[in-house]
């Protein structure tokens, strides 16, 4: 997806942290300098990291995704943006 779609999805996510899919988080991550990976052996989580950011966010792939994971993901995206700007 395009950066515009990712930006709109990020704005929507900030307004409402309920009802998101892991694919949407991955799209937003790729557009915001956040890396993601699935752990080996078919794990049920996706790990999000960002260069220069100490925090690591592990998000379960299953639905429904709890808002606490979305809030942690948003904090990581914000931190990655701060590092990129400095």
C-alpha positions as CSV (number, residue, x, y, z in Angstrom):
1,X,0.0,0.0,0.0
2,X,1.0,3.6,-0.4
3,X,2.4,5.9,2.2
4,X,-0.9,7.9,2.0
5,X,-2.9,4.9,2.9
6,X,-0.5,4.1,5.7
7,X,-0.7,7.6,7.0
8,X,-4.5,7.6,6.9
9,X,-4.6,4.2,8.7
10,X,-2.2,5.6,11.4
11,X,-4.5,8.6,12.0
12,X,-7.5,6.3,12.3
13,X,-5.6,4.0,14.6
14,X,-4.7,6.9,16.9
15,X,-8.5,7.8,17.1
16,X,-9.7,4.2,17.7
17,X,-7.3,1.4,18.9
18,X,-9.9,-1.3,18.4
19,X,-10.5,-3.7,15.5
20,X,-7.0,-3.7,13.8
21,X,-5.4,-6.6,11.9
22,X,-1.7,-7.6,12.0
23,X,-1.4,-6.9,8.3
24,X,-2.5,-3.3,8.9
25,X,0.2,-2.9,11.6
26,X,2.8,-4.3,9.2
27,X,1.8,-1.8,6.5
28,X,2.0,1.1,8.9
29,X,5.3,-0.1,10.3
30,X,6.9,-0.3,6.8
31,X,5.8,3.3,6.0
32,X,7.2,4.6,9.3
33,X,10.7,3.1,9.6
34,X,9.6,0.3,11.9
35,X,10.9,-3.2,11.1
36,X,8.8,-6.3,11.8
37,X,9.5,-10.0,11.9
38,X,7.8,-13.2,12.8
39,X,9.7,-15.4,15.3
40,X,11.0,-18.8,14.1
41,X,9.0,-22.0,14.3
42,X,5.7,-20.4,13.4
43,X,5.2,-18.2,16.5
44,X,1.9,-16.5,17.1
45,X,3.3,-13.0,17.6
46,X,4.9,-10.4,15.3
47,X,7.9,-8.5,16.7
48,X,8.2,-4.8,15.9
49,X,11.5,-2.9,16.3
50,X,13.0,0.4,15.1
51,X,16.6,1.4,14.6
52,X,17.8,3.6,17.5
53,X,14.8,2.8,19.7
54,X,15.3,0.6,22.7
55,X,11.7,-0.7,23.0
56,X,10.6,-3.9,21.3
57,X,6.8,-4.5,20.8
58,X,5.5,-8.0,20.5
59,X,2.0,-8.2,19.1
60,X,-0.1,-11.4,18.9
61,X,-1.3,-12.1,15.4
62,X,-4.7,-13.4,16.4
63,X,-7.9,-11.3,16.6
64,X,-9.3,-9.6,18.5
65,X,-6.2,-7.5,19.1
66,X,-6.3,-5.7,22.5
67,X,-6.0,-1.9,22.5
68,X,-3.0,-2.1,24.8
69,X,-0.9,-3.7,22.0
70,X,-2.0,-0.9,19.6
71,X,-1.0,1.8,22.1
72,X,2.4,0.2,22.5
73,X,2.8,0.0,18.7
74,X,1.8,3.7,18.4
75,X,4.4,4.6,21.0
76,X,7.1,2.7,19.0
77,X,6.1,4.4,15.7
78,X,6.3,7.8,17.5
79,X,9.7,7.0,18.9
80,X,11.0,5.8,15.5
81,X,9.8,9.1,14.1
82,X,11.6,11.1,16.8
83,X,14.9,9.2,16.1
84,X,14.5,9.8,12.3
85,X,14.0,13.5,12.8
86,X,17.1,13.9,15.1
